[in-house]
Amino acid sequence: MPTLAASNRPEDLAASLSEVVGVENGAALLKTLREVKNQIIGNKTKKLQYLHLGAVPKIVSVLASASSGAADGGDSVIIVQAAAALGSFACGVEDGARAVVEAGAVPHLVRFLSHPNGKVIDAGARSLRMIFQSKFAPKYDMLPEENMRFLLSLLNSENENATELAVRIIAHSCDKREEQNALCDARVLQRLLHLLEGSLSQRDASLASIEAIVKNNSEVARTFASIDNGKSLGALTELIHDRYPRTRYLACMCLIAIGEASSFAHDLQTKTNLILVLAKLLEDSSEVGDDSPFALLDMIAGKEELQVQIVAINVVEKFCNYLEKGSIPPRRLQGILLALAELCSKSEICRGQLISPQFLNVIVDALQHENAGVRIAACTCLKNISRSVKNLCAGRFSNESFIVPLVKLLNDPSTSVQDATLGAICNVSIDFTSKKAAIVKCGGLPLLVQISKSIDPSLRLKSVCALRNLMFIADGTLKECIISELTISELACLICDSEHLIQEQALALVSNFINGSIDLIELVFAEDGLIISAVMRQLRSNFATQISIQGMFLLCNIAAGDESHKEAVLSYLIPLKSDEYAHLLIRFMQSKDKLLRTATVWCILNLTDPAGANSSDRVRRLQDGGIISQIKTMVNDPWLDCKFRVRKVLEQCMIPQSTRM
């Protein structure tokens, strides 16, 4: 007969679990299970050690072989100890919960909820309660009538662990509208409201379940708000001031979910209280402190009134003071930066508060953080702060210390970080002087060009956008540097990219490149006209309005050059042997889009400039192509910019030939 291991070493105990399974070894098995359970309670290191030794599947095999019908005897005691051990493995350690679930423990534990022995029921419910606090717990299908009946029996049980198990199952599994409606129809919300008066554990679980049931469901949210003539909302409002941080947090989440889902609107004072509670929870050392900034972010996203209120009650200042304290848990830091980024997305006042050397030092550190989520949040925050053209022009964003770590992130192994970095660089590079030079000096230009060739369309788009902004009113030296790195052929490829948004940005990039410099216009015709040919190909074959707008604005800029440039544009628009492009211009001028009409007329305005030596000939060719006739029909265009340029074109076309230069 097998004997107990001589020691209580985890290796020996894990090995003995295989040796002592069976009724004839009941005493030895019981002793081993109890010892394993006692060693792992509250000891994460021991839990991980036993997981590595494969103890969990062995304990689950004990449950599998145990009888579920006998009320007394050794089996019941063994089941209790085995269930308790599995619950301990699942408690507070996600790897433990995953191991318990993957070993198939849940069906056996559920089976024991119908056991005739109350201690077995209690042990099974307690263990399942621990499991269903984990993201690895299986989803419970509550829609079948039999399953709903079983869930309600647990919820209304006199056994506190069984009741809490039902609440945990709802919080974990209820994520469909049909499930929310079914639970509401079964009066589960009323039961959960009653459980708010129970133990701390029951209360917190009930709050999480209420949030799950009402979230994004207006009918259910209104039903909850009307329970006991609105007393349900009063109960939640009281709980946001509870002594326990997690209770306060969960109550806030419930109120936010109800406010989001229904036409019921909390008054500004209630919303302000929620903001203040969540901001205060930031100081809590538990997971609640990590989750609170994300809750605040969800609450204020896209809501200008609340964002103004946050600034007014000095929450931004509190966040900044907290950030300056030093070491902050990564998830918490990420949440704070994302919340501040949301506030800066529209509020000029908030941007002004964050453009300080102290806060930019925080950003610099966050850009170099080991956690990818923090790096993304820092980039997002920097992107939104730098939306302020007012502050950029005033030189309030003069600190360039963030440029070096920002450019380094273009090489980050995470494409999500690269994507966020490009978003920040897009905005920062609009700056009119120093930031452009700093980005180039730090090696950002070749990295941006390299990313513009990425297979990821989002990265390609944002890199081209960043290059476009670098080109914006840059000096000639920088422009030539950019085009030399990018190359004419690559730029032509981007103009013909498979993604319309990238085509649009590439065309705008070329417009920025040639703007204000006749010499640079020549490069549009370089290498056998690669760029101008790509532009005309897109105008001819692409029916996306934004592509046509950018293409016509580009031709407009080229036509603002010297005589050779005007002649070249006209030869592309109205070839001598084809009226295809004339029809193209007419179609653009008949467009419902005001910008496309304006860009097209503006291009014709530049072509008919009477100062040009060949302007009369160009006017004649435009008349022969039916272009001038179409323009005459636009003298009362509803868009004033277009109307003004239409009349200027007609004025220029009426100038006698003898007076032209």
C-alpha positions, -999 to +999 in steps of 0.1 A: +000+000+000+013+035-008+024+056+021+025+093+028+056+112+018+081+116+045+081+154+042+058+183+035+080+196+007+058+207-023+076+182-046+068+153-023+032+164-017+025+170-054+039+135-062+019+119-034-014+133-048-011+108-077-002+079-053-030+083-028-061+088-050-087+062-042-111+053-014-087+029+002-063+058+007-088+083+021-069+093+052-036+098+033-053+117+005-072+139+030-040+147+049-022+156+016-050+178+004-052+196+037-014+202+038-014+216+002-043+239+009-027+252+041+006+259+024-009+279-005-034+300+013-022+336+010+011+325-004+015+334-041+050+319-043+038+285-031+008+286-055+031+292-085+054+264-073+025+239-070+012+250-104+046+242-119+045+208-103+011+200-119-008+198-086-041+213-100-050+186-125-043+160-098-067+177-074-093+180-101-090+142-107-099+138-070-131+156-076-138+136-107-135+103-089-156+115-059-192+105-055-218+133-056-246+113-040-235+103-005-243+128+023-218+114+048-185+095+048-150+102+038-158+114+003-176+145+016-146+156+036-122+149+007-144+169-016-145+199+008-107+199+011-102+195-027-126+223-035-110+245-009-076+239-024-088+247-059-105+279-047-072+290-031-053+284-063-078+306-081-078+334-055-057+364-065-035+346-090-047+346-126-024+318-136-039+297-108-075+305-120-065+296-156-050+263-145-081+254-124-104+262-154-083+244-180-081+213-158-119+211-160-127+218-123-158+240-130-183+213-141-173+191-111-177+220-087-211+229-102-222+193-098-214+195-061-238+224-056-266+198-056-248+176-031-269+165-001-241+176+023-243+213+031-206+216+037-199+202+003-223+228-012-206+256+007-171+245-003-181+242-040-198+276-040-169+292-023-144+278-048-166+287-078-170+322-063-132+326-064-130+313-100-157+336-113-137+366-101-111+358-128-112+367-165-104+331-172-137+318-158-160+303-184-190+323-196-223+311-182-252+308-207-281+322-187-306+324-215-318+287-215-347+284-191-331+256-171-299+276-167-318+308-156-338+288-131-305+274-116-289+308-115-320+323-097-320+294-072-284+303-063-292+340-061-321+334-037-302+307-017-299+310+020-262+300+016-242+332+014-215+317-007-241+304-032-257+338-034-224+356-040-215+330-066-247+338-086-238+375-083-203+369-095-215+348-124-238+376-135-210+402-133-187+380-153-211+366-179-237+392-186-225+410-217-254+406-242-286+427-244-308+396-243-292+385-211-296+420-196-333+420-205-338+385-192-322+393-158-342+425-156-375+406-163-366+381-136-364+409-111-327+403-105-321+440-101-344+442-071-326+412-055-292+428-061-304+461-046-314+442-015-279+425-014-263+459-012-272+458+025-253+425+029-216+418+036-189+438+020-181+410-004-218+407-014-222+444-018-192+449-041-202+419-062-237+432-065-225+466-076-204+449-104-235+429-114-257+460-115-232+477-138-231+447-161-269+445-164-276+482-171-245+490-192-255+504-227-291+493-221-315+523-218-346+503-209-329+483-182-312+515-169-345+533-167-361+503-149-333+503-123-336+541-118-373+538-111-371+510-085-387+522-052-394+555-068-358+564-074-345+551-041-322+528-060-302+558-073-301+572-038-286+540-025-258+541-051-252+578-044-247+571-008-222+543-016-199+566-035-190+580+000-186+545+016-156+539+038-142+512+015-124+524-017-136+495-039-172+501-029-169+538-038-153+529-071-180+503-081-208+526-070-193+553-093-192+528-122-228+520-117-239+556-117-218+563-148-233+533-166-268+544-157-262+579-169-246+568-201-273+542-210-305+561-203-321+595-208-318+599-171-292+626-165-274+632-133-273+668-123-240+686-125-235+684-088-238+646-088-214+644-118-190+667-100-191+644-069-184+614-091-154+632-106-140+642-072-145+607-058-127+591-088-099+617-085-095+610-048-094+572-055-063+578-075-043+579-042-055+544-032-027+518-033-049+489-046-062+481-081-089+507-075-063+534-078-052+519-111-088+517-124-101+551-113-085+572-140-099+549-167-134+553-152-129+591-152-118+589-189-149+569-199-170+595-180-156+626-197-149+613-232-165+637-257-184+656-230-173+692-231-194+703-201-177+678-178-143+686-192-148+723-184-160+713-149-129+692-143-107+722-151-128+744-129-125+722-098-087+719-102-086+681-110-060+687-137-038+704-112-043+675-088-033+650-115-002+670-123+008+672-086+003+635-083+024+628-114+053+648-099+054+625-068+076+600-086+071+563-089+036+554-101+022+520-111+022+517-149-015+512-154-023+541-132+002+563-150-013+552-183-048+561-172-038+595-159-020+604-191-050+592-212-074+612-191-053+643-195-050+636-232-088+635-235-090+669-216-064+684-240-082+672-271-105+702-270-097+724-241-072+752-248-072+760-210-061+725-202-034+726-228-021+758-213-020+741-179+001+712-192+027+732-212+051+735-184+087+723-179+076+701-150+048+683-169+070+679-201+096+662-179+069+637-169+061+632-206+098+627-214+101+600-187+068+584-199+080+582-235+109+561-222+088+539-199+092+501-201+054+497-203+041+500-239+007+513-227+024+542-209+045+551-239+013+551-261-005+573-235+024+597-234+024+601-272-014+606-272-011+633-245+017+650-264-003+649-296-033+666-280-012+692-261+005+702-294-029+708-311-026+743-297-014+765-326-018+795-302+007+781-278+030+769-306+031+804-322+036+820-288+067+798-282+052+782-251+061+748-264+098+756-268+111+727-247+125+702-272+137+676-247+109+653-257+119+652-294+148+627-289+128+600-271+098+606-294+119+600-325+134+569-309+099+554-306+096+553-343+118+522-339+097+507-311+090+470-315+053+477-309+033+489-339+008+504-316+035+526-300+047+535-335+012+545-345+008+567-314+043+582-320+034+592-355+003+609-343+023+630-319+050+638-346+022+648-370+012+676-347+046+686-334+060+689-369+035+716-378+056+739-356+070+767-377+107+765-370+127+746-344+107+713-341+111+705-378+149+709-376+150+690-343+131+660-357+155+659-387+186+664-366+175+634-344+173+611-373+135+612-377+134+618-414+148+585-426+127+567-401+095+584-413+104+575-449+111+539-439+077+537-422+060+552-453+068+519-470+052+498-442+026+471-450+005+486-422-018+512-439-023+531-407+015+535-402+019+545-439-008+571-436+005+587-405+041+588-417+031+605-449+010+630-428+041+637-407+062+642-438+035+665-452+036+686-420+073+687-420+070+702-456+045+728-444+062+763-449+096+747-444+126+764-459+140+753-492+169+734-477+147+713-455+123+706-484+151+694-506+164+673-478+130+656-474+124+650-511+160+636-514+153+611-487+118+602-499+128+602-536+106+612-566+097+575-574+086+567-539+064+598-538+048+588-571+041+554-556+024+570-525+002+591-548-010+559-563-012+540-530-041+515-526-055+535-497-074+567-507-064+585-475-027+579-482-032+592-518-048+623-504-019+630-479+007+623-506-009+649-529-010+674-501+027+667-494+036+676-529+015+708-527+034+718-495+067+710-512+062+732-542+043+760-525+061+793-527+091+782-548+091+782-586+124+763-586+109+734-566+080+731-591+105+716-616+108+685-595+072+677-602+082+671-639+115+654-630+123+617-640+101+618-671+072+634-652+067+606-626+048+628-601+027+648-626+018+616-644+008+600-612-013+630-603-031+630-636-037+593-635-054+597-601-076+626-613-086+606-644-094+573-627-102+582-591-138+592-582-130+599-545-138+636-540-110+643-515-084+629-540-098+652-567-097+682-544-060+677-534-051+669-570-066+701-583-051+722-555-017+707-565-022+717-601-033+751-589+000+755-572+019+744-602-001+768-624+010+796-601+046+792-614+061+806-646+049+804-681+064+769-687+046+756-657+013+770-668+017+756-703+026+722-689-005+721-666-027+731-695-012+705-718-020+679-692-055+692-686-064+698-723-043+677-746-044+688-782-057+654-794-083+647-767-111+664-749-111+638-721-096+662-695-117+691-706-147+669-696-129+662-664-126+699-655-163+704-664-173+675-642-153+690-613-169+724-617-203+708-617-195+689-584-216+694-554-185+697-533-177+734-529-139+728-523-136+708-555-154+736-575-132+762-559-099+743-565-108+738-601-117+774-608-087+786-589-064+765-612-081+781-642-076+815-626-039+809-625-038+796-660-055+827-674-033+852-655-030+881-681+006+888-670+017+856-689+030+860-725+008+831-737-023+838-717-044+846-747-036+813-763-045+795-731-078+814-728-086+803-764-079+767-756-101+768-725-129+784-746-125+757-772-128+730-746-160+745-732-144+754-699-152+791-700-188+784-710-191+763-679-175+790-657-201+815-670-228+793-655-212+796-621-214+834-616-239+829-587-222+800-571-235+796-535-199+793-521-184+828-519-148+818-524-158+800-556-181+828-568-153+854-563-128+834-583-153+827-611-158+864-616-120+870-615-116+843-643-142+860-664-126+894-659-092+880-670-107+864-700-124+897-711-091+916-711-083+927-747-054+908-763-035+940-770-033+948-733-019+914-723+018+912-715 
